[in-house]
Amino acid sequence: HTLLVSSLRHIGEALSREGNADLQSLLGASFVRFSHEAAAHRQYPAVSEALQALEVLEQRQPALARVLEPRVKVGNPLPEFIDEALRTSPLPEGLADVFRRMPQATVDQVASRLQRCARRDEWERMIEMVELVGPPGLAHLSKILQIRPAQEAASKVALLSRLSPEVLEELLPDRLRNWDAQTHDLVVRQLAIGLAPQRGRLLDRVYDIFNSNVLPEVVDEMGMSGDSSITPHLMRLVESEYSQPGASYLQIKAIEALGRLREAKAAPLLRPLAEAKKFWGWQYPRELRITAFQALKKIDPEWAKDFLPRCGLSDEELKLAALDPDPNTPWLRQRRYERLSLPRPLKGTVHMGQCEHPISIQLLSLGGGMAQTKCHIKPGNTVPMEFKSGVQSIHTRVLVREAGPQELTFELVEIDNQDRSRLRRPLTGLHSQGSWKSAAPVVSPARL
């Protein structure tokens, strides 16, 4: 490749000095042809040399550079270069220089690929690529977050959370205030897949800005973050007695988050929820007691062992619990609950405006599920859902994650303790029979 590098250097130097239009045309055609050959044969030092020559040409012959630049870059298949970077370690010689000379395009390509990324090792390689781009790449990301439309700006949150968390913390609150619920949902999912150690604190800081429809997943992610500094907020959610819709579900989510964090300071708050009695029985709803006991089993195993024989809860109920984050999983997205395949679909309806549409739920967990339906609901919308388990109806409100011609995946955003207890019953039986699907790779954003 030395000859190709030398040839491109000499042609580039000649172009930058040449004033004759005919000779510029001939030299330009040769320059484009050589640069395409370099890209086709993955001669990255030569590709980098061509890009450097274009930079010099922009300074000395800007009009000529504007003509040649698109012709040269059409022949540089950046997506294929990134594919090779993901497959090869260490990077092929010269490829890092190519990324540095195409900072904006490299960052945009990596950010778009992140939406389809399933594995953690692939994600870490993407982070390395953007780090190689250096300050121009970070400046490009920051500018997008500042001024670009909501969906485009939000899609860069994962990269910024890892590479420039201080910039994200400064810029995100103001932008969130002007975004809709669907974009808020995208921000939370971006922070989740970013895996930044600071994400819990950032979510804590902007919690009050988020649309209420995404608060359950915000609290989930606070628990998955591993950051115990946010536990005062979670404990306040447990203590609060709101009358607003969805408050009881947020309380459940906060208890699960405290359990995931193994927060010892929460034990005195949670024990009364599991232990307290009144004259005719237990003081708190069964679902709240189950969740509090499950969290305490993680926080204070000795207490849980002592209380278990007299807790009035069955082993089967207690086994169906919120999943902990797994630091050793190869997968980027983790499920919050075990997902179960139902032997017989649960029939129900979703409500859109004044219309009801039948659904048939095939997969279900304590956090969401997948259903067959002929109606089309735009992903990101929240709709009331009702379905039957035996003779009992379960009422909830769900956020539609994905929707195809015949099915949709959904995540619960509101369910009261009584309905959640009804939901737990069929799942408990299936779990005890081992009829559950593993918390395995999920390429889609759905996390049932």
C-alpha positions as CSV (number, residue, x, y, z in Angstrom):
1,H,0.0,0.0,0.0
2,T,3.1,2.3,0.2
3,L,2.9,3.0,-3.5
4,L,-0.8,3.9,-3.3
5,V,-0.2,6.2,-0.4
6,S,2.7,7.9,-2.2
7,S,0.7,8.2,-5.4
8,L,-2.3,9.8,-3.7
9,R,0.1,12.2,-1.8
10,H,1.7,13.4,-5.1
11,I,-1.6,13.7,-7.0
12,G,-3.0,15.7,-4.0
13,E,0.0,18.0,-3.9
14,A,-0.2,18.5,-7.7
15,L,-3.9,19.3,-7.5
16,S,-3.4,21.9,-4.7
17,R,-0.9,23.8,-6.9
18,E,-2.5,23.3,-10.4
19,G,-4.3,26.3,-11.9
20,N,-5.1,24.9,-15.3
21,A,-8.7,23.7,-15.6
22,D,-7.9,20.8,-18.0
23,L,-5.1,19.5,-15.9
24,Q,-7.2,19.8,-12.8
25,S,-9.9,17.7,-14.5
26,L,-7.3,15.0,-15.4
27,L,-5.6,15.0,-12.0
28,G,-9.0,15.0,-10.2
29,A,-10.2,12.0,-12.1
30,S,-7.0,10.1,-11.2
31,F,-7.3,11.2,-7.6
32,V,-10.9,9.9,-7.4
33,R,-9.9,6.6,-9.1
34,F,-7.0,6.0,-6.8
35,S,-9.0,6.8,-3.7
36,H,-11.7,4.4,-4.7
37,E,-9.1,1.7,-5.3
38,A,-7.7,2.3,-1.8
39,A,-11.1,2.0,-0.3
40,A,-12.1,-1.1,-2.3
41,H,-8.9,-2.9,-1.2
42,R,-9.2,-1.7,2.4
43,Q,-5.9,0.1,2.2
44,Y,-6.7,2.4,5.1
45,P,-3.4,4.4,5.2
46,A,-4.1,5.3,1.5
47,V,-7.7,6.2,2.3
48,S,-6.5,8.4,5.1
49,E,-4.0,10.1,2.8
50,A,-6.8,10.9,0.3
51,L,-8.9,12.5,3.0
52,Q,-5.9,14.5,4.2
53,A,-5.2,15.7,0.7
54,L,-8.8,16.8,0.5
55,E,-8.4,18.8,3.7
56,V,-5.4,20.6,2.1
57,L,-7.3,21.1,-1.1
58,E,-10.2,22.8,0.8
59,Q,-7.8,25.4,2.0
60,R,-5.9,26.1,-1.3
61,Q,-8.5,25.2,-4.0
62,P,-12.0,25.3,-2.2
63,A,-14.0,25.3,-5.4
64,L,-12.2,22.2,-6.7
65,A,-12.4,20.5,-3.3
66,R,-16.2,21.0,-3.3
67,V,-16.4,19.1,-6.6
68,L,-14.1,16.3,-5.6
69,E,-15.1,15.7,-2.0
70,P,-18.5,14.0,-2.7
71,R,-17.0,11.9,-5.5
72,V,-14.2,10.7,-3.2
73,K,-16.4,10.0,-0.2
74,V,-19.0,8.1,-2.3
75,G,-16.2,5.5,-2.8
76,N,-15.4,5.4,0.9
77,P,-18.0,2.9,2.3
78,L,-17.9,4.0,5.9
79,P,-20.5,1.5,7.1
80,E,-18.3,-1.3,5.8
81,F,-15.2,0.2,7.5
82,I,-17.2,0.2,10.8
83,D,-18.2,-3.4,10.2
84,E,-14.5,-4.4,9.9
85,A,-13.7,-2.3,13.0
86,L,-16.3,-4.3,15.0
87,R,-14.9,-7.6,13.8
88,T,-11.2,-6.9,14.1
89,S,-9.1,-6.3,17.2
90,P,-6.8,-4.4,17.1
91,L,-8.0,-2.1,14.4
92,P,-6.4,-2.5,10.9
93,E,-3.5,-0.1,10.3
94,G,-4.7,3.4,9.3
95,L,-8.4,2.8,10.1
96,A,-8.3,5.0,13.2
97,D,-7.0,7.9,11.1
98,V,-9.8,7.4,8.6
99,F,-12.4,7.7,11.5
100,R,-10.6,10.9,12.7
101,R,-10.8,12.5,9.3
102,M,-14.5,11.7,9.0
103,P,-15.6,12.6,12.5
104,Q,-19.2,13.6,11.9
105,A,-20.0,10.8,9.6
106,T,-18.4,8.2,11.9
107,V,-20.4,9.5,14.9
108,D,-23.6,9.5,13.0
109,Q,-23.0,5.9,11.7
110,V,-22.2,4.6,15.2
111,A,-25.2,6.3,16.7
112,S,-27.6,4.8,14.1
113,R,-26.1,1.3,14.6
114,L,-26.6,1.5,18.4
115,Q,-30.4,1.1,17.8
116,R,-29.7,-2.4,16.4
117,C,-26.9,-3.3,18.8
118,A,-27.5,-6.4,21.0
119,R,-24.2,-7.3,22.5
120,R,-22.1,-5.5,25.1
121,D,-18.8,-6.2,23.4
122,E,-20.1,-4.7,20.2
123,W,-21.3,-1.6,22.1
124,E,-17.9,-1.2,23.8
125,R,-16.2,-1.3,20.4
126,M,-18.5,1.4,19.2
127,I,-17.5,3.6,22.2
128,E,-13.9,3.0,21.3
129,M,-14.5,4.2,17.8
130,V,-16.1,7.4,18.9
131,E,-13.3,7.9,21.4
132,L,-10.8,7.6,18.5
133,V,-12.5,10.4,16.6
134,G,-11.6,12.7,19.6
135,P,-12.9,16.2,20.4
136,P,-14.5,16.8,17.0
137,G,-16.8,13.8,17.5
138,L,-17.9,14.9,20.9
139,A,-18.5,18.5,19.7
140,H,-20.7,17.1,17.0
141,L,-22.7,15.0,19.5
142,S,-23.1,18.0,21.8
143,K,-24.3,20.2,18.9
144,I,-26.9,17.6,17.9
145,L,-28.2,17.5,21.4
146,Q,-28.4,21.3,21.5
147,I,-30.1,22.1,18.3
148,R,-31.4,19.1,16.3
149,P,-35.0,17.8,16.4
150,A,-36.2,15.7,19.3
151,Q,-35.8,12.2,17.9
152,E,-32.3,12.9,16.4
153,A,-31.1,14.6,19.5
154,A,-32.4,11.9,21.9
155,S,-30.7,9.2,19.9
156,K,-27.3,10.5,20.8
157,V,-27.9,10.3,24.6
158,A,-26.3,6.9,25.0
159,L,-23.0,8.0,23.5
160,L,-22.9,11.3,25.4
161,S,-23.7,9.5,28.7
162,R,-20.5,7.5,28.3
163,L,-18.2,10.0,26.6
164,S,-19.3,13.3,27.9
165,P,-21.6,12.9,30.9
166,E,-21.0,16.5,32.1
167,V,-22.2,17.9,28.8
168,L,-25.3,15.7,28.9
169,E,-26.1,16.7,32.5
170,E,-25.9,20.3,31.5
171,L,-27.9,20.2,28.2
172,L,-30.5,17.5,28.7
173,P,-32.8,19.1,31.3
174,D,-33.7,22.1,29.2
175,R,-34.3,19.9,26.1
176,L,-36.4,17.4,28.0
177,R,-38.9,20.1,29.0
178,N,-39.9,20.6,25.4
179,W,-40.0,17.0,24.3
180,D,-43.0,14.6,24.3
181,A,-43.6,11.4,26.1
182,Q,-42.3,9.2,23.2
183,T,-39.0,11.1,23.2
184,H,-38.8,10.9,27.0
185,D,-39.1,7.1,26.6
186,L,-36.3,7.1,24.0
187,V,-34.1,9.0,26.4
188,V,-34.6,6.5,29.2
189,R,-33.9,3.6,26.9
190,Q,-30.7,5.3,25.6
191,L,-29.5,5.8,29.2
192,A,-30.2,2.2,29.9
193,I,-28.2,0.8,27.0
194,G,-25.4,3.4,27.6
195,L,-24.6,1.6,30.9
196,A,-22.9,4.8,32.2
197,P,-22.2,4.6,36.0
198,Q,-23.7,8.1,36.4
199,R,-27.0,7.3,34.7
200,G,-28.8,6.8,38.0
201,R,-27.9,10.3,39.3
202,L,-28.9,11.9,36.0
203,L,-32.3,10.2,36.1
204,D,-32.7,11.3,39.7
205,R,-31.9,14.9,38.7
206,V,-34.4,15.1,35.8
207,Y,-37.1,12.8,37.3
208,D,-39.6,15.6,37.8
209,I,-39.3,16.6,34.1
210,F,-40.2,13.2,32.7
211,N,-43.7,12.5,31.4
212,S,-45.6,10.3,34.0
213,N,-45.9,7.5,31.4
214,V,-42.2,6.8,31.5
215,L,-41.7,7.1,35.3
216,P,-42.0,3.3,36.0
217,E,-39.1,2.6,33.6
218,V,-37.2,5.5,35.1
219,V,-37.5,4.0,38.5
220,D,-36.6,0.6,37.1
221,E,-33.4,2.0,35.6
222,M,-32.5,3.8,38.8
223,G,-32.5,0.4,40.4
224,M,-30.5,-1.2,37.6
225,S,-27.9,1.5,37.7
226,G,-26.2,0.2,40.9
227,D,-25.9,3.8,42.2
228,S,-26.8,3.8,45.9
229,S,-26.6,7.6,46.1
230,I,-30.2,7.8,44.6
231,T,-31.8,5.7,47.3
232,P,-33.2,8.7,49.2
233,H,-35.4,9.5,46.2
234,L,-36.5,5.9,46.0
235,M,-37.3,5.8,49.7
236,R,-39.4,8.9,49.3
237,L,-41.4,7.2,46.6
238,V,-42.0,4.2,48.9
239,E,-43.1,6.5,51.8
240,S,-45.4,8.7,49.7
241,E,-49.1,8.1,49.6
242,Y,-50.3,9.7,46.4
243,S,-53.9,9.7,45.2
244,Q,-52.8,10.1,41.6
245,P,-53.2,7.2,39.1
246,G,-50.2,5.0,38.9
247,A,-48.8,6.0,42.4
248,S,-49.1,2.4,43.8
249,Y,-47.2,1.0,40.8
250,L,-44.4,3.5,41.3
251,Q,-44.2,2.5,44.9
252,I,-43.8,-1.2,43.8
253,K,-41.2,-0.2,41.3
254,A,-39.3,1.8,44.0
255,I,-39.3,-1.2,46.4
256,E,-37.9,-3.4,43.7
257,A,-35.2,-0.8,42.9
258,L,-34.2,-0.7,46.5
259,G,-33.9,-4.5,46.5
260,R,-31.8,-4.4,43.4
261,L,-29.5,-1.9,45.1
262,R,-29.2,-4.0,48.3
263,E,-29.8,-0.7,50.2
264,A,-29.5,-1.5,53.9
265,K,-30.9,1.9,54.9
266,A,-34.2,0.9,53.3
267,A,-34.7,-2.1,55.6
268,P,-36.5,-0.2,58.5
269,L,-38.8,1.3,55.9
270,L,-39.7,-2.0,54.2
271,R,-40.1,-4.3,57.2
272,P,-43.4,-2.8,58.4
273,L,-44.8,-3.2,54.9
274,A,-44.3,-6.9,55.1
275,E,-44.9,-7.4,58.9
276,A,-47.7,-4.9,59.9
277,K,-51.0,-6.4,61.0
278,K,-54.4,-5.1,61.8
279,F,-57.3,-6.8,63.6
280,W,-58.6,-8.9,60.7
281,G,-55.3,-9.6,59.0
282,W,-52.4,-7.9,57.3
283,Q,-52.3,-4.1,57.1
284,Y,-50.9,-3.7,53.6
285,P,-52.1,-5.2,50.2
286,R,-50.7,-8.6,49.4
287,E,-48.8,-7.4,46.3
288,L,-47.0,-4.7,48.4
289,R,-46.1,-7.3,51.0
290,I,-44.7,-9.7,48.5
291,T,-42.6,-7.1,46.8
292,A,-41.3,-5.7,50.2
293,F,-40.4,-9.3,51.3
294,Q,-38.6,-10.0,48.1
295,A,-36.6,-6.8,48.4
296,L,-35.8,-7.5,52.1
297,K,-34.6,-11.0,51.1
298,K,-31.9,-9.3,49.1
299,I,-31.1,-6.6,51.7
300,D,-31.4,-8.6,54.9
301,P,-31.5,-12.4,54.2
302,E,-31.4,-13.3,57.9
303,W,-34.5,-11.3,58.7
304,A,-36.3,-12.9,55.6
305,K,-35.3,-16.4,56.7
306,D,-36.7,-15.8,60.2
307,F,-39.9,-14.1,59.0
308,L,-40.7,-16.6,56.1
309,P,-42.5,-19.3,58.2
310,R,-45.0,-16.7,59.5
311,C,-45.3,-14.3,56.6
312,G,-48.4,-15.8,55.2
313,L,-47.0,-15.8,51.6
314,S,-46.4,-18.9,49.5
315,D,-43.0,-20.0,48.1
316,E,-44.5,-19.9,44.6
317,E,-45.6,-16.3,45.0
318,L,-42.2,-15.2,46.3
319,K,-40.2,-16.9,43.6
320,L,-41.6,-14.7,40.8
321,A,-39.5,-11.6,41.5
322,A,-37.8,-8.7,39.8
323,L,-34.6,-9.7,38.1
324,D,-31.3,-8.3,39.2
325,P,-28.8,-6.7,36.7
326,D,-26.3,-9.3,35.5
327,P,-22.8,-7.7,35.1
328,N,-21.6,-10.8,33.2
329,T,-24.3,-11.0,30.6
330,P,-23.1,-10.6,27.0
331,W,-26.4,-8.9,26.1
332,L,-26.8,-5.1,26.1
333,R,-30.4,-5.0,27.2
334,Q,-31.6,-6.9,30.2
335,R,-35.1,-8.0,31.1
336,R,-36.7,-6.7,34.3
337,Y,-38.8,-9.8,34.8
338,E,-38.9,-13.4,33.6
339,R,-41.0,-13.7,30.5
340,L,-43.5,-16.6,30.3
341,S,-45.0,-18.3,27.3
342,L,-48.7,-18.9,28.0
343,P,-50.1,-22.4,27.2
344,R,-53.4,-20.7,26.3
345,P,-53.6,-17.1,25.2
346,L,-55.3,-14.6,27.5
347,K,-58.2,-12.8,25.7
348,G,-58.7,-9.1,26.2
349,T,-59.1,-5.7,24.6
350,V,-57.2,-2.5,24.1
351,H,-59.1,0.8,24.1
352,M,-58.4,3.5,21.5
353,G,-60.6,6.5,21.8
354,Q,-64.2,5.2,21.7
355,C,-63.2,1.9,20.1
356,E,-62.3,-1.5,21.6
357,H,-60.0,-3.9,19.8
358,P,-59.6,-7.6,20.7
359,I,-56.2,-8.9,21.6
360,S,-54.8,-12.3,22.4
361,I,-51.8,-12.3,24.8
362,Q,-49.1,-14.9,24.0
363,L,-46.2,-13.9,26.2
364,L,-46.5,-12.2,29.6
365,S,-44.5,-11.0,32.6
366,L,-45.0,-8.8,35.6
367,G,-43.8,-5.9,33.4
368,G,-45.4,-6.4,30.0
369,G,-46.0,-8.9,27.2
370,M,-46.7,-9.6,23.6
371,A,-50.2,-9.9,22.0
372,Q,-51.7,-10.7,18.7
373,T,-54.1,-8.1,17.4
374,K,-55.5,-6.8,14.1
375,C,-55.5,-3.2,15.2
376,H,-52.5,-0.9,14.6
377,I,-51.3,1.3,17.5
378,K,-48.4,3.6,16.9
379,P,-45.4,2.6,19.0
380,G,-44.9,5.0,21.9
381,N,-48.7,5.5,22.6
382,T,-50.2,4.5,25.9
383,V,-53.6,2.8,25.9
384,P,-55.9,1.1,28.5
385,M,-55.8,-2.7,28.3
386,E,-58.1,-5.2,29.9
387,F,-57.7,-9.0,29.8
388,K,-59.1,-12.0,31.7
389,S,-57.3,-14.6,33.8
390,G,-59.9,-17.2,34.7
391,V,-63.0,-15.3,35.7
392,Q,-61.1,-12.2,36.9
393,S,-60.5,-9.2,34.7
394,I,-57.1,-7.4,34.9
395,H,-57.1,-3.7,34.2
396,T,-54.0,-1.8,33.3
397,R,-52.6,0.9,31.1
398,V,-49.7,0.0,28.7
399,L,-47.1,1.7,26.6
400,V,-46.9,0.1,23.1
401,R,-43.3,-0.7,22.3
402,E,-43.5,-2.3,18.9
403,A,-46.4,-2.9,16.6
404,G,-46.6,-5.0,13.5
405,P,-49.4,-6.1,11.2
406,Q,-50.6,-8.8,13.5
407,E,-48.9,-8.2,16.9
408,L,-47.7,-5.7,19.4
409,T,-45.4,-5.7,22.4
410,F,-46.3,-3.7,25.4
411,E,-45.0,-2.5,28.8
412,L,-47.1,-1.8,31.9
413,V,-47.2,1.9,33.0
414,E,-50.1,1.7,35.4
415,I,-51.6,-1.1,37.4
416,D,-53.0,-1.1,40.9
417,N,-52.0,-3.6,43.6
418,Q,-55.2,-5.7,43.3
419,D,-54.8,-6.1,39.5
420,R,-51.1,-6.8,39.8
421,S,-51.9,-9.5,42.4
422,R,-54.4,-11.0,39.9
423,L,-51.7,-10.8,37.2
424,R,-49.2,-12.7,39.4
425,R,-51.4,-15.7,40.0
426,P,-51.3,-17.3,36.5
427,L,-47.6,-16.4,36.1
428,T,-46.8,-18.0,39.5
429,G,-48.3,-21.3,38.3
430,L,-46.4,-21.3,35.0
431,H,-43.2,-20.3,36.7
432,S,-43.4,-23.2,39.1
433,Q,-43.8,-25.5,36.1
434,G,-40.7,-24.0,34.4
435,S,-42.7,-22.6,31.5
436,W,-40.7,-19.4,31.2
437,K,-38.4,-18.1,28.5
438,S,-34.9,-17.1,29.6
439,A,-33.9,-13.5,29.9
440,A,-32.0,-13.8,26.7
441,P,-30.9,-11.5,24.0
442,V,-33.3,-8.8,23.0
443,V,-32.5,-6.7,20.0
444,S,-35.7,-4.8,20.1
445,P,-36.3,-2.1,22.8
446,A,-39.0,-4.2,24.4
447,R,-38.0,-5.5,27.8
448,L,-40.9,-7.6,29.1
